[in-house]
Amino acid sequence: MPTYDFICNNCEKRFEVFMTFSEYGRKPVHCSHCESENVRRRMTRVRIAKSDDSRMESMANDFPGFDGIEDDPKALGQMMRKMGAETGEHLPAEFDEVVDRLEAGQSPEEIESAIPDLGLDDPSDQ
């Protein structure tokens, strides 16, 4: 059975539903977190298979030098965004928030103090 990704418009949580092709569009979908029917289909990324070597080569071309990158939040944020995109995997919203803050010039220490519980949430809540 295919898996369909949804987002609840009420609680804004992501969830998956398993249903057959014939059920899709006919079977009502309820949020698995709050039971709301106010949901929308989430379009997932198209994945293109790349070898690890190809990914590393792409990264090396975009970021030729890693020396001192920890002292340059903008460059670190750009590298993290590129690495996140290269994985082809769904990353949590917190990842985007951290990258946005880095690209805005905020240091990792400032981000950590501004968001002290970052990464401690239950990943099954998404």
Phi and psi in degrees as GROMACS dihedral restraints (atoms count N, CA, C in turn):
[ dihedral_restraints ]
;  ai    aj    ak    al  type     phi  dphi    fc
    3     4     5     6     1   -71.6    20    10
    4     5     6     7     1   153.7    20    10
    6     7     8     9     1  -103.9    20    10
    7     8     9    10     1   131.3    20    10
    9    10    11    12     1  -114.6    20    10
   10    11    12    13     1   134.3    20    10
   12    13    14    15     1   -95.6    20    10
   13    14    15    16     1   136.1    20    10
   15    16    17    18     1  -132.9    20    10
   16    17    18    19     1   162.2    20    10
   18    19    20    21     1  -128.5    20    10
   19    20    21    22     1   133.9    20    10
   21    22    23    24     1   -80.8    20    10
   22    23    24    25     1   129.5    20    10
   24    25    26    27     1   -75.6    20    10
   25    26    27    28     1   -16.5    20    10
   27    28    29    30     1   -87.9    20    10
   28    29    30    31     1   -57.2    20    10
   30    31    32    33     1   -97.8    20    10
   31    32    33    34     1    -6.7    20    10
   33    34    35    36     1    62.6    20    10
   34    35    36    37     1    23.4    20    10
   36    37    38    39     1   -91.1    20    10
   37    38    39    40     1   150.0    20    10
   39    40    41    42     1   -93.7    20    10
   40    41    42    43     1   148.3    20    10
   42    43    44    45     1  -157.9    20    10
   43    44    45    46     1   163.4    20    10
   45    46    47    48     1  -116.6    20    10
   46    47    48    49     1   149.9    20    10
   48    49    50    51     1  -130.5    20    10
   49    50    51    52     1   132.4    20    10
   51    52    53    54     1   -95.9    20    10
   52    53    54    55     1   125.0    20    10
   54    55    56    57     1  -156.8    20    10
   55    56    57    58     1   159.6    20    10
   57    58    59    60     1   -75.3    20    10
   58    59    60    61     1   166.2    20    10
   60    61    62    63     1   -60.0    20    10
   61    62    63    64     1   -39.0    20    10
   63    64    65    66     1   -71.1    20    10
   64    65    66    67     1   -26.8    20    10
   66    67    68    69     1   -76.1    20    10
   67    68    69    70     1   -29.6    20    10
   69    70    71    72     1   -60.7    20    10
   70    71    72    73     1   129.1    20    10
   72    73    74    75     1    87.6    20    10
   73    74    75    76     1   -13.6    20    10
   75    76    77    78     1  -111.6    20    10
   76    77    78    79     1   -39.5    20    10
   78    79    80    81     1   -82.1    20    10
   79    80    81    82     1   128.3    20    10
   81    82    83    84     1   -64.6    20    10
   82    83    84    85     1   142.7    20    10
   84    85    86    87     1  -111.8    20    10
   85    86    87    88     1   131.1    20    10
   87    88    89    90     1  -118.0    20    10
   88    89    90    91     1   143.3    20    10
   90    91    92    93     1   -60.7    20    10
   91    92    93    94     1   132.2    20    10
   93    94    95    96     1   -75.8    20    10
   94    95    96    97     1    -8.4    20    10
   96    97    98    99     1   -99.0    20    10
   97    98    99   100     1   -46.9    20    10
   99   100   101   102     1  -120.7    20    10
  100   101   102   103     1    -0.5    20    10
  102   103   104   105     1    70.7    20    10
  103   104   105   106     1     8.7    20    10
  105   106   107   108     1   -67.4    20    10
  106   107   108   109     1   148.4    20    10
  108   109   110   111     1   -92.6    20    10
  109   110   111   112     1    -3.2    20    10
  111   112   113   114     1   -83.2    20    10
  112   113   114   115     1    75.8    20    10
  114   115   116   117     1  -126.5    20    10
  115   116   117   118     1   161.1    20    10
  117   118   119   120     1  -135.0    20    10
  118   119   120   121     1   150.7    20    10
  120   121   122   123     1   -72.1    20    10
  121   122   123   124     1   135.2    20    10
  123   124   125   126     1  -101.3    20    10
  124   125   126   127     1   123.6    20    10
  126   127   128   129     1   -83.6    20    10
  127   128   129   130     1   125.5    20    10
  129   130   131   132     1   -89.4    20    10
  130   131   132   133     1   165.2    20    10
  132   133   134   135     1   -71.5    20    10
  133   134   135   136     1   149.5    20    10
  135   136   137   138     1   -83.7    20    10
  136   137   138   139     1   131.3    20    10
  138   139   140   141     1  -102.5    20    10
  139   140   141   142     1   133.9    20    10
  141   142   143   144     1  -115.5    20    10
  142   143   144   145     1   123.6    20    10
  144   145   146   147     1   -69.7    20    10
  145   146   147   148     1   126.2    20    10
  147   148   149   150     1  -130.6    20    10
  148   149   150   151     1   147.9    20    10
  150   151   152   153     1   -76.2    20    10
  151   152   153   154     1   159.8    20    10
  153   154   155   156     1   -59.6    20    10
  154   155   156   157     1   -38.3    20    10
  156   157   158   159     1   -62.7    20    10
  157   158   159   160     1   -41.6    20    10
  159   160   161   162     1   -64.7    20    10
  160   161   162   163     1   -40.5    20    10
  162   163   164   165     1   -63.9    20    10
  163   164   165   166     1   -45.0    20    10
  165   166   167   168     1   -65.4    20    10
  166   167   168   169     1   -38.4    20    10
  168   169   170   171     1   -64.2    20    10
  169   170   171   172     1   -41.4    20    10
  171   172   173   174     1   -62.4    20    10
  172   173   174   175     1   -42.8    20    10
  174   175   176   177     1   -64.5    20    10
  175   176   177   178     1   -42.7    20    10
  177   178   179   180     1   -62.9    20    10
  178   179   180   181     1   -36.4    20    10
  180   181   182   183     1   -69.0    20    10
  181   182   183   184     1   -36.8    20    10
  183   184   185   186     1   -78.9    20    10
  184   185   186   187     1   -32.5    20    10
  186   187   188   189     1  -131.6    20    10
  187   188   189   190     1    80.4    20    10
  189   190   191   192     1   -64.3    20    10
  190   191   192   193     1   -27.4    20    10
  192   193   194   195     1  -131.2    20    10
  193   194   195   196     1   127.3    20    10
  195   196   197   198     1   -97.3    20    10
  196   197   198   199     1    -6.8    20    10
  198   199   200   201     1   -63.3    20    10
  199   200   201   202     1   124.7    20    10
  201   202   203   204     1    79.3    20    10
  202   203   204   205     1     6.4    20    10
  204   205   206   207     1   -64.4    20    10
  205   206   207   208     1   -27.7    20    10
  207   208   209   210     1   -66.5    20    10
  208   209   210   211     1   -18.1    20    10
  210   211   212   213     1   -93.2    20    10
  211   212   213   214     1    -0.6    20    10
  213   214   215   216     1  -124.8    20    10
  214   215   216   217     1    88.6    20    10
  216   217   218   219     1   -56.1    20    10
  217   218   219   220     1   -36.9    20    10
  219   220   221   222     1   -64.0    20    10
  220   221   222   223     1   -45.9    20    10
  222   223   224   225     1   -66.3    20    10
  223   224   225   226     1   -38.1    20    10
  225   226   227   228     1   -63.4    20    10
  226   227   228   229     1   -43.6    20    10
  228   229   230   231     1   -62.2    20    10
  229   230   231   232     1   -42.6    20    10
  231   232   233   234     1   -63.5    20    10
  232   233   234   235     1   -41.3    20    10
  234   235   236   237     1   -64.4    20    10
  235   236   237   238     1   -43.5    20    10
  237   238   239   240     1   -63.8    20    10
  238   239   240   241     1   -40.2    20    10
  240   241   242   243     1   -62.2    20    10
  241   242   243   244     1   -44.4    20    10
  243   244   245   246     1   -63.1    20    10
  244   245   246   247     1   -43.7    20    10
  246   247   248   249     1   -63.8    20    10
  247   248   249   250     1   -40.8    20    10
  249   250   251   252     1   -61.5    20    10
  250   251   252   253     1   -41.9    20    10
  252   253   254   255     1   -67.3    20    10
  253   254   255   256     1   -36.5    20    10
  255   256   257   258     1   -68.0    20    10
  256   257   258   259     1   -26.8    20    10
  258   259   260   261     1   -69.2    20    10
  259   260   261   262     1   -30.5    20    10
  261   262   263   264     1    73.5    20    10
  262   263   264   265     1     6.2    20    10
  264   265   266   267     1   -98.9    20    10
  265   266   267   268     1   156.4    20    10
  267   268   269   270     1   -72.0    20    10
  268   269   270   271     1   129.0    20    10
  270   271   272   273     1  -112.9    20    10
  271   272   273   274     1   146.5    20    10
  273   274   275   276     1   -66.1    20    10
  274   275   276   277     1   160.0    20    10
  276   277   278   279     1   -59.1    20    10
  277   278   279   280     1   -30.8    20    10
  279   280   281   282     1   -61.5    20    10
  280   281   282   283     1   -33.3    20    10
  282   283   284   285     1   -61.0    20    10
  283   284   285   286     1   -48.1    20    10
  285   286   287   288     1   -62.2    20    10
  286   287   288   289     1   -38.0    20    10
  288   289   290   291     1   -63.7    20    10
  289   290   291   292     1   -44.3    20    10
  291   292   293   294     1   -63.3    20    10
  292   293   294   295     1   -45.7    20    10
  294   295   296   297     1   -63.0    20    10
  295   296   297   298     1   -42.8    20    10
  297   298   299   300     1   -59.2    20    10
  298   299   300   301     1   -42.2    20    10
  300   301   302   303     1   -67.0    20    10
  301   302   303   304     1   -40.4    20    10
  303   304   305   306     1   -62.8    20    10
  304   305   306   307     1   -46.0    20    10
  306   307   308   309     1   -64.9    20    10
  307   308   309   310     1   -23.1    20    10
  309   310   311   312     1   -83.0    20    10
  310   311   312   313     1    -3.4    20    10
  312   313   314   315     1    99.3    20    10
  313   314   315   316     1     6.0    20    10
  315   316   317   318     1   -78.2    20    10
  316   317   318   319     1   136.3    20    10
  318   319   320   321     1   -75.8    20    10
  319   320   321   322     1   156.7    20    10
  321   322   323   324     1   -56.2    20    10
  322   323   324   325     1   -35.6    20    10
  324   325   326   327     1   -66.2    20    10
  325   326   327   328     1   -40.8    20    10
  327   328   329   330     1   -65.5    20    10
  328   329   330   331     1   -39.5    20    10
  330   331   332   333     1   -64.9    20    10
  331   332   333   334     1   -44.7    20    10
  333   334   335   336     1   -61.7    20    10
  334   335   336   337     1   -39.2    20    10
  336   337   338   339     1   -74.2    20    10
  337   338   339   340     1   -30.4    20    10
  339   340   341   342     1   -76.4    20    10
  340   341   342   343     1   -30.3    20    10
  342   343   344   345     1  -128.0    20    10
  343   344   345   346     1    71.6    20    10
  345   346   347   348     1   -64.2    20    10
  346   347   348   349     1   -28.9    20    10
  348   349   350   351     1   -94.7    20    10
  349   350   351   352     1    16.7    20    10
  351   352   353   354     1   -57.2    20    10
  352   353   354   355     1   126.9    20    10
  354   355   356   357     1    85.2    20    10
  355   356   357   358     1    -0.9    20    10
  357   358   359   360     1   -96.4    20    10
  358   359   360   361     1    -3.5    20    10
  360   361   362   363     1   -70.8    20    10
  361   362   363   364     1   154.5    20    10
  363   364   365   366     1   -69.7    20    10
  364   365   366   367     1   118.7    20    10
  366   367   368   369     1   -64.5    20    10
  367   368   369   370     1   -17.2    20    10
  369   370   371   372     1   -76.3    20    10
  370   371   372   373     1    -8.7    20    10
  372   373   374   375     1   -74.9    20    10
  373   374   375   376     1    -7.4    20    10
